[in-house]
Amino acid sequence: MYLSEKMIGIILSAGTGTRLRPLTENMPKPLLKIDNITIIERMVKNFMENGIKEFIFVVGHFKEKVIEHGKYLKEKYKISIEIVENKNYQTTNTSVSTYLATKNLNDSFLLVNGDNVLDPEIVKNLVKNEHTSLVVDNFKKLNEESFKIIVQNGIIGGIGKDLDIDKSTGEFIGLSKVIKKDLKEFNKILKKLTEDDSQNYYDLCYEDLSKIVKIDYIFTNGLKWSEIDDFNDWEIAQKLVKKFDNHSC
């Protein structure tokens, strides 16, 4: 796919994945394999299929293993991978990891949580949109753990797990895009978020950003995805990957 401007793929890969132990006892979540391909390699391939050749991996937990795998991916796919370390990954959250990756950027970027598997069509739909965008699942039945989002007239009225299910538009799936012209405002809001509480999720900054810039909401419309937080998610992800791979054959 032709990109109108340079775009970086940022994959957050610093978390500890405690709910997947013993699988993550000696391995970071993004390096877990489904059908002999790591979660992070699968995401790299999804991004590459949409014209992205430059990546940032944010590392922390078992950083050496992610760095080593990054070297393998660079050679295999002839891509660029920059490593950014969140040295305080055990005491901070995704807002800090994201800010470390984006604070010095001058290009548009796609941002994804490193424990996601998703239908490649979702990435395609996001990339071809020209505005800063969030992918929202408008089909999945919401529960207390869902990272819910309320969108009213293009403005985010709330985002997080504690929102009223009946009032929610859907679930933010942990995949988004920020275009170059919105980057300064994004980083300004994100920096304040990290200073207010280093345990904040980066997702929260989109609420304030939506009041300043135009944000589009890309609905999944039934396309499948899964984050991998626990063993139930792990089982779901394995089934989804088989469907994705069979569909692409």
C-alpha positions as CSV (number, residue, x, y, z in Angstrom):
1,M,0.0,0.0,0.0
2,Y,1.2,3.5,-0.8
3,L,1.7,5.8,2.2
4,S,1.2,9.5,1.6
5,E,3.8,10.2,4.3
6,K,6.4,8.3,6.3
7,M,5.0,6.2,9.1
8,I,6.6,4.4,12.0
9,G,5.3,1.2,13.6
10,I,5.5,1.4,17.4
11,I,5.1,-1.9,19.3
12,L,4.9,-1.8,23.1
13,S,6.8,-4.8,24.4
14,A,7.9,-3.9,27.9
15,G,5.2,-5.6,30.1
16,T,5.7,-8.6,32.4
17,G,2.7,-10.7,31.5
18,T,2.3,-12.1,34.9
19,R,-1.1,-13.6,34.2
20,L,0.4,-15.9,31.6
21,R,3.0,-17.5,33.8
22,P,4.6,-20.0,33.5
23,L,4.6,-19.2,29.7
24,T,6.1,-15.8,30.6
25,E,8.4,-17.0,33.3
26,N,11.4,-16.8,31.0
27,M,9.9,-15.1,28.0
28,P,8.2,-11.7,27.3
29,K,4.7,-12.0,25.9
30,P,5.4,-10.6,22.5
31,L,7.9,-13.5,21.9
32,L,5.3,-16.2,22.6
33,K,4.7,-18.2,19.4
34,I,1.5,-19.1,17.7
35,D,2.0,-21.5,14.7
36,N,5.7,-21.0,15.0
37,I,5.6,-17.2,14.6
38,T,6.0,-14.8,17.5
39,I,3.2,-12.4,18.3
40,I,5.6,-9.5,17.5
41,E,6.7,-10.9,14.2
42,R,3.0,-11.4,13.2
43,M,2.4,-7.7,13.9
44,V,5.5,-6.6,12.0
45,K,4.3,-8.5,9.0
46,N,0.8,-6.9,9.3
47,F,2.4,-3.5,9.3
48,M,4.9,-4.3,6.5
49,E,2.0,-5.4,4.3
50,N,0.7,-1.8,4.6
51,G,4.0,-0.1,3.6
52,I,5.6,0.3,7.0
53,K,9.3,-0.5,7.1
54,E,10.5,1.4,10.2
55,F,9.7,0.2,13.7
56,I,10.3,1.1,17.3
57,F,10.1,-1.7,19.9
58,V,9.7,-0.5,23.5
59,V,11.4,-3.0,25.7
60,G,11.6,-3.8,29.4
61,H,10.8,-7.3,30.7
62,F,13.5,-9.7,29.3
63,K,14.7,-6.8,27.1
64,E,17.7,-8.8,25.8
65,K,15.4,-11.4,24.2
66,V,13.3,-8.8,22.5
67,I,16.4,-7.0,21.2
68,E,17.9,-10.3,19.9
69,H,14.6,-11.2,18.2
70,G,14.5,-7.7,16.7
71,K,18.0,-8.3,15.1
72,Y,16.6,-11.5,13.6
73,L,13.5,-9.6,12.2
74,K,15.7,-6.8,10.8
75,E,17.7,-9.3,8.8
76,K,14.8,-11.5,7.7
77,Y,12.6,-8.6,6.5
78,K,15.2,-5.9,5.7
79,I,13.5,-3.4,8.0
80,S,14.7,-0.8,10.5
81,I,14.0,-1.4,14.2
82,E,14.9,1.1,16.9
83,I,15.0,-0.1,20.5
84,V,13.7,2.2,23.2
85,E,14.0,1.0,26.8
86,N,11.6,1.7,29.6
87,K,14.0,1.1,32.5
88,N,11.2,1.6,35.0
89,Y,8.8,-0.9,33.3
90,Q,8.0,-2.6,36.6
91,T,6.7,0.5,38.2
92,T,5.2,2.4,35.3
93,N,2.6,1.7,32.7
94,T,2.0,2.2,28.9
95,S,1.8,6.0,29.1
96,V,5.5,6.1,30.0
97,S,6.5,3.5,27.4
98,T,4.6,5.3,24.7
99,Y,6.1,8.7,25.6
100,L,9.6,7.3,25.5
101,A,9.0,6.2,22.0
102,T,7.2,9.3,20.7
103,K,8.7,12.3,22.4
104,N,11.5,12.7,19.8
105,L,9.5,11.5,16.7
106,N,8.8,13.8,13.7
107,D,6.7,11.3,11.8
108,S,3.3,9.8,11.8
109,F,3.0,6.5,13.6
110,L,0.9,3.4,14.2
111,L,0.9,2.3,17.9
112,V,-0.1,-1.2,19.1
113,N,0.1,-3.1,22.3
114,G,2.6,-6.0,21.9
115,D,0.1,-8.6,23.1
116,N,-2.4,-8.2,20.2
117,V,-3.3,-10.5,17.4
118,L,-5.7,-9.1,14.9
119,D,-7.3,-9.5,11.4
120,P,-4.8,-7.9,8.9
121,E,-7.8,-6.1,7.4
122,I,-8.0,-4.0,10.6
123,V,-4.5,-2.6,10.1
124,K,-5.3,-2.0,6.4
125,N,-8.4,0.0,7.3
126,L,-6.5,2.1,9.8
127,V,-3.5,2.9,7.6
128,K,-5.7,4.1,4.7
129,N,-7.5,6.6,6.9
130,E,-5.8,10.0,6.7
131,H,-6.6,11.3,10.2
132,T,-5.4,10.5,13.7
133,S,-7.5,7.4,14.4
134,L,-8.5,4.8,17.0
135,V,-9.8,1.3,16.2
136,V,-12.9,0.5,18.1
137,D,-14.6,-2.9,18.4
138,N,-18.3,-2.2,17.9
139,F,-19.4,-5.9,17.8
140,K,-17.8,-7.5,20.8
141,K,-19.9,-7.9,24.0
142,L,-18.5,-5.7,26.6
143,N,-17.7,-6.7,30.2
144,E,-16.0,-5.1,33.2
145,E,-12.5,-5.8,31.9
146,S,-13.2,-4.2,28.5
147,F,-11.3,-1.0,27.8
148,K,-14.4,0.9,26.9
149,I,-14.8,4.1,25.0
150,I,-17.7,6.6,24.7
151,V,-17.7,8.7,21.5
152,Q,-20.2,11.6,21.1
153,N,-20.0,13.8,18.0
154,G,-16.4,12.8,17.4
155,I,-15.4,13.7,20.9
156,I,-14.3,11.1,23.4
157,G,-16.6,11.4,26.5
158,G,-14.8,8.7,28.4
159,I,-12.3,5.9,28.0
160,G,-11.3,3.1,30.4
161,K,-12.5,0.0,32.2
162,D,-14.9,1.7,34.6
163,L,-17.4,3.1,32.1
164,D,-21.0,2.2,32.0
165,I,-21.4,-0.6,29.5
166,D,-24.7,0.6,28.2
167,K,-23.4,4.0,27.4
168,S,-20.2,2.8,25.7
169,T,-19.6,3.0,22.0
170,G,-17.4,-0.1,22.0
171,E,-13.9,-1.2,23.1
172,F,-10.7,0.4,22.1
173,I,-8.6,-2.5,20.9
174,G,-5.1,-1.1,21.6
175,L,-4.3,0.0,18.0
176,S,-4.2,3.6,16.9
177,K,-2.6,6.1,14.6
178,V,-1.3,9.6,15.2
179,I,-0.5,11.7,12.1
180,K,2.5,14.1,12.0
181,K,0.6,17.3,12.4
182,D,-1.1,16.1,15.6
183,L,2.1,14.7,17.2
184,K,3.0,17.9,19.2
185,E,-0.4,18.0,20.9
186,F,-0.3,14.2,21.5
187,N,3.1,14.4,23.2
188,K,2.1,17.4,25.2
189,I,-1.0,15.6,26.6
190,L,0.9,12.3,27.1
191,K,3.8,14.0,29.0
192,K,1.3,15.5,31.4
193,L,-0.4,12.1,31.8
194,T,2.9,10.5,32.8
195,E,3.7,13.3,35.2
196,D,0.2,13.0,36.8
197,D,0.6,9.3,37.4
198,S,3.2,7.0,35.8
199,Q,0.7,4.1,36.1
200,N,-1.7,5.8,33.6
201,Y,-2.5,4.1,30.3
202,Y,-1.5,6.0,27.1
203,D,-5.1,5.4,25.9
204,L,-6.3,8.1,28.2
205,C,-4.5,10.9,26.4
206,Y,-6.9,10.5,23.4
207,E,-9.8,11.9,25.4
208,D,-8.2,15.3,25.7
209,L,-6.7,15.0,22.2
210,S,-10.1,14.5,20.7
211,K,-11.1,18.0,21.9
212,I,-8.3,19.6,20.0
213,V,-7.8,17.7,16.8
214,K,-10.0,15.6,14.5
215,I,-10.0,12.0,15.5
216,D,-11.6,9.2,13.4
217,Y,-12.9,6.0,14.8
218,I,-12.3,2.9,12.7
219,F,-14.9,0.3,13.7
220,T,-14.0,-3.4,13.4
221,N,-17.5,-4.2,12.1
222,G,-17.0,-7.8,13.1
223,L,-13.3,-8.3,12.2
224,K,-11.7,-10.3,14.9
225,W,-8.9,-9.5,17.3
226,S,-7.7,-10.4,20.8
227,E,-5.4,-9.0,23.4
228,I,-3.6,-11.7,25.3
229,D,-3.8,-11.0,29.0
230,D,-4.6,-14.5,30.4
231,F,-4.9,-18.1,29.4
232,N,-8.5,-17.6,28.1
233,D,-7.2,-14.9,25.8
234,W,-4.3,-17.2,24.8
235,E,-6.7,-19.9,23.7
236,I,-8.8,-17.4,21.7
237,A,-5.7,-15.9,20.0
238,Q,-4.5,-19.3,18.8
239,K,-7.9,-20.1,17.2
240,L,-8.0,-16.6,15.6
241,V,-4.6,-17.0,14.1
242,K,-5.5,-20.2,12.5
243,K,-8.5,-18.5,10.9
244,F,-6.4,-15.5,9.8
245,D,-3.7,-17.8,8.3
246,N,-6.2,-20.0,6.5
247,H,-8.0,-17.0,5.0
248,S,-4.7,-15.6,3.6
249,C,-3.8,-18.9,1.9
